[in-house]
Amino acid sequence: MSHPAPYPVRLADEITRQLGQLADHLSQLPPPQAAQVIARVLDPDTGVLGGVTHLVATGSVFAKDQAERGALPAEVWLALGRASNELGDITLDLDEHKDALQRVGAPPATTAAKPPAPAPLVVRRRR
């Protein structure tokens, strides 16, 4: 009988599945909604990319500890550290474009409807 996967492993699998679903939805969204989704995903503080960057950085710290103990090759730690740094750089580069994505994703500005022109209230008298 196999043991069920521990919660963090199941969580990683579920996040991966949901990212696939999000990509599928993204490909079918109209441009304004797609831009909104992309802007949220790329947000360096609260978005998926920032979260993945933080996760890889945390994995790098773990790998460093394990490499120092001899449980992992140092190359694993170095690769995770490099990936973390590169993701951080990419996150910062993409953050520069957040405003453009938000503009595309914003609902079109509606101009205030002009009130109808007043109709002259002229009463004609019959003669």
Secondary structure, DSSP 8 states (H G I E B T S, - for coil): ------HHHHHHHHHHHHHHHHHHHHTTS-HHHHHHHHHHHH-TTTSHHHHHHHHHHHHHHHHHHHHHHTSS-HHHHHHHHHHHHHHHHHHHHHHTTHHHHHHHHS---------------------
